[in-house]
Amino acid sequence: MRMSRVEKKMKLSDEQFKRRIGTTKPIFQTMLDILEVAHVKLHELGGKPNNLTVGDKLLITLKYYREYITMESIADDDDCSKSTVCRSIHWVKDVLSADGHFQLSGKKSLQEDEAKIVTPKTMAIDVMEHRIERPKKQEDWYSGKKKCHTVKSQIIADAETRLIYDVEEAPGSVHDFTLCKTSLLLLAVCWAMVILADSGYQGIADYHEWSLIPKKKSKGKELSAEEKAYNTELSRRRIFIENINAKIKVFKIMSYPYRNRRRRHLLRTKLICAILNAEKT
């Protein structure tokens, strides 16, 4: 009997599977189970049979996110139409994003009961820029830092668990700290939490007392040895969020110039972050 595409992939070693698919076998199986249940509910009243299995649709979606090749190329490989590939990707994204296993905790989870706080959490915040195709309103999306049109994604993660709590987005022209303020993140964070940030968040201490940012040298004056040691220690403590950014960009849809509609960019970013979270739990 001929093996299905999913069965062939499951024959790979754990390392090969992770490199090709972008996630682990247990997480893949969890996603497949969720989609199987959704597929049964969708076709309770019957309907036209699909050319692709649920496993095929999941593999197509992960391949699209992992490699970000064109839908036409995927359609040729899977012997189906481009529209079928497009519908499959959207269906998988919508089903997984609606399931609790693949949702981020959100800003509300950053609130803690002050009476129950024993050891304050340490959170890190950072902004990742993703190049996009030139939009109609170029000024809004042009990043002076990257010298191109981008969309900014603000990520906040726990320093201990390495879990991503929330993602917010803004056009490339918006300053990192402005994005932080407009997202109301600082209002959601418990007062006792420690926030680790980079130099793009100058002034954050005025809004959140327990915020740590690098020391900047003043004009004509070098940093002292203590200040340099402080910057080194801060960089060491917040390097994990840079590693998280790198893991997100393993999915090439998050690192190659973004060709899709921008209104779905945040949903895709949150789904990929939720997949990374699932691997840690």
C-alpha positions in Angstrom: 0.0 0.0 0.0 1.3 3.4 -0.9 2.4 5.6 2.0 0.8 9.0 2.4 2.8 12.2 2.5 2.4 12.5 6.2 3.6 8.9 6.8 6.7 9.6 4.6 7.5 12.7 6.7 7.1 10.8 9.9 9.7 8.3 8.8 12.3 11.1 8.9 14.5 11.5 12.0 13.5 14.1 14.5 16.3 16.5 13.3 15.4 16.1 9.6 11.7 16.6 10.4 12.4 19.7 12.3 14.6 21.2 9.6 12.1 20.4 6.8 8.8 21.1 8.5 9.8 23.8 11.0 8.4 22.1 14.1 8.6 18.9 16.0 6.7 15.7 15.4 4.6 15.9 18.6 3.5 19.5 17.8 2.8 18.4 14.2 0.6 15.6 15.5 -1.3 18.0 17.8 -2.0 20.3 14.9 -3.1 17.4 12.8 -5.5 16.2 15.5 -7.1 19.6 15.8 -7.5 19.9 12.0 -9.0 16.4 11.8 -11.7 17.3 14.3 -12.5 20.6 12.5 -12.6 18.8 9.2 -15.2 16.3 10.5 -17.4 19.1 11.8 -17.1 21.0 8.5 -18.3 18.0 6.5 -21.0 16.7 8.9 -23.7 17.4 6.3 -21.6 16.0 3.4 -20.1 17.9 0.5 -17.7 17.5 -2.3 -14.7 15.3 -1.4 -11.3 16.9 -1.2 -8.4 16.0 -3.4 -6.1 16.7 -0.5 -6.2 15.0 2.9 -6.0 17.0 6.1 -2.4 16.0 6.5 -1.6 17.2 3.0 -3.2 20.6 3.8 -1.1 20.9 7.0 2.1 20.0 5.2 1.3 22.5 2.4 0.8 25.3 5.0 4.0 24.5 7.0 6.0 24.3 3.7 4.6 27.6 2.7 5.6 29.2 6.0 8.9 27.4 6.3 10.2 28.0 2.7 7.9 30.8 1.5 8.0 29.5 -2.1 5.2 30.5 -4.5 1.8 28.8 -4.3 2.3 27.8 -7.9 5.4 25.8 -7.0 3.5 24.0 -4.2 0.6 23.3 -6.5 3.0 21.7 -9.1 4.6 19.6 -6.3 1.2 18.4 -4.9 -0.6 18.1 -8.3 -3.4 20.5 -7.5 -4.4 24.0 -8.4 -3.1 27.2 -6.9 -6.5 28.1 -5.6 -6.6 24.8 -3.7 -3.3 25.6 -2.1 -4.5 29.1 -1.2 -7.7 27.8 0.4 -5.8 25.1 2.3 -3.4 27.6 3.8 -6.1 29.9 4.9 -8.2 27.1 6.4 -5.3 25.6 8.4 -4.4 29.1 9.6 -7.9 30.0 10.7 -8.5 26.7 12.5 -5.2 26.6 14.4 -5.4 30.3 15.3 -8.9 29.7 16.8 -7.7 26.8 18.9 -6.5 27.4 22.5 -3.4 25.3 22.0 -2.0 27.8 19.4 -3.0 31.1 20.9 -0.8 33.6 22.8 -1.6 34.5 26.4 -2.0 38.2 25.6 -1.4 41.3 27.6 -4.1 40.5 30.2 -2.0 37.5 31.4 0.8 40.0 32.4 -1.4 41.2 35.3 -0.7 39.6 38.6 -2.3 39.8 42.0 0.1 42.1 44.0 -0.6 40.2 47.2 0.5 36.9 45.7 3.8 38.2 44.2 6.8 36.5 45.7 9.4 36.8 43.0 8.7 39.4 40.3 8.8 38.1 36.7 11.4 39.4 34.3 10.1 40.1 30.8 12.0 41.2 27.7 10.6 43.4 25.0 12.0 43.8 21.4 10.9 44.9 18.0 11.5 42.9 14.8 11.2 44.5 11.4 10.0 42.7 8.3 10.4 44.0 4.8 7.3 44.4 2.7 6.5 45.3 -0.9 6.2 49.0 -1.6 2.8 50.2 -0.4 0.6 53.0 -1.8 1.2 55.2 1.3 5.0 54.9 1.2 5.7 57.4 4.0 3.8 55.5 6.6 5.7 52.2 6.1 9.2 53.5 5.3 11.7 52.6 8.0 14.6 55.0 8.4 16.6 52.4 10.2 16.2 49.6 7.5 16.0 52.1 4.6 13.1 50.2 3.1 9.3 49.7 3.7 8.7 47.4 6.7 6.1 46.3 9.3 7.2 46.3 12.9 6.4 43.4 15.3 6.8 44.1 19.0 7.4 40.9 21.0 7.3 40.5 24.8 8.5 37.2 26.3 9.3 35.7 29.7 13.0 35.5 30.6 12.5 32.3 32.7 10.1 30.2 30.5 11.1 31.8 27.2 7.4 31.9 26.3 6.1 34.6 24.1 3.1 36.5 25.7 2.0 38.9 23.0 2.8 40.5 19.6 1.7 43.9 18.5 2.4 45.5 15.1 2.8 48.9 13.5 4.0 50.5 10.2 7.8 50.8 9.8 7.8 54.6 10.3 6.6 54.2 13.9 9.3 54.5 16.6 9.8 51.4 18.8 8.8 53.2 22.0 5.8 54.8 20.3 4.6 51.3 19.4 5.1 50.3 23.0 3.0 53.2 24.3 0.2 52.9 21.7 -0.2 49.2 22.2 -0.9 50.0 25.9 1.5 47.3 26.9 2.9 49.3 29.9 -0.6 49.7 31.3 -1.1 45.9 31.2 2.2 44.9 32.7 2.1 44.4 36.5 4.0 47.2 38.4 6.3 44.6 40.0 7.6 43.1 36.7 11.1 43.8 35.5 11.2 44.8 31.8 14.5 44.4 29.8 14.6 46.6 26.8 17.2 47.9 24.3 18.2 51.5 23.6 15.2 52.1 21.4 13.1 52.4 24.5 14.6 55.6 26.0 12.2 57.1 28.5 10.4 53.8 29.3 11.3 54.3 33.0 8.9 57.2 33.2 6.1 54.8 32.5 7.3 51.7 34.2 9.7 52.0 37.2 11.3 48.6 36.9 12.6 48.9 33.4 16.2 48.4 32.4 17.8 49.8 29.3 21.4 50.3 28.2 23.4 53.2 29.4 24.3 55.7 26.6 27.4 57.7 26.7 27.0 61.5 26.7 28.7 63.8 24.2 32.4 64.0 24.9 32.3 61.6 27.8 33.0 57.8 27.7 31.1 55.2 29.8 32.6 54.2 33.0 33.8 50.6 33.7 30.7 50.1 35.9 28.4 51.3 33.1 30.0 49.1 30.5 29.7 46.1 32.9 26.0 47.0 33.4 25.4 47.1 29.6 27.2 43.7 29.2 25.1 42.1 31.9 21.9 43.5 30.5 22.7 42.3 27.0 23.5 38.8 28.4 20.1 38.7 30.2 18.0 39.8 27.3 19.9 37.8 24.5 17.1 35.2 24.7 14.6 37.5 23.0 17.1 37.9 20.1 17.2 34.2 19.9 13.4 34.0 19.8 13.5 36.5 16.9 15.9 34.2 15.1 13.7 31.2 15.6 10.7 33.1 14.2 12.7 33.9 11.1 13.4 30.2 10.6 10.0 30.4 8.9 11.0 32.2 5.8 7.6 33.9 5.5 8.9 36.0 8.4 12.3 36.8 7.0 11.9 37.1 3.2 10.2 40.2 1.8 6.5 39.8 2.6 4.4 39.3 -0.5 1.0 38.8 1.1 -1.6 41.2 2.3 -0.5 43.1 5.4 -3.7 42.7 7.3 -3.0 39.0 7.8 0.6 39.5 8.8 -0.1 39.8 12.6 -2.3 36.7 12.5 0.5 34.7 10.9 3.1 36.1 13.3 1.1 35.1 16.3 0.5 31.6 14.9 4.2 31.0 14.4 4.9 32.4 17.9 2.3 30.1 19.3 3.9 27.1 17.5 7.3 28.0 19.2 5.5 28.3 22.6 4.0 24.9 22.1 7.4 23.3 21.6 8.5 24.6 25.1 5.4 23.3 27.0 
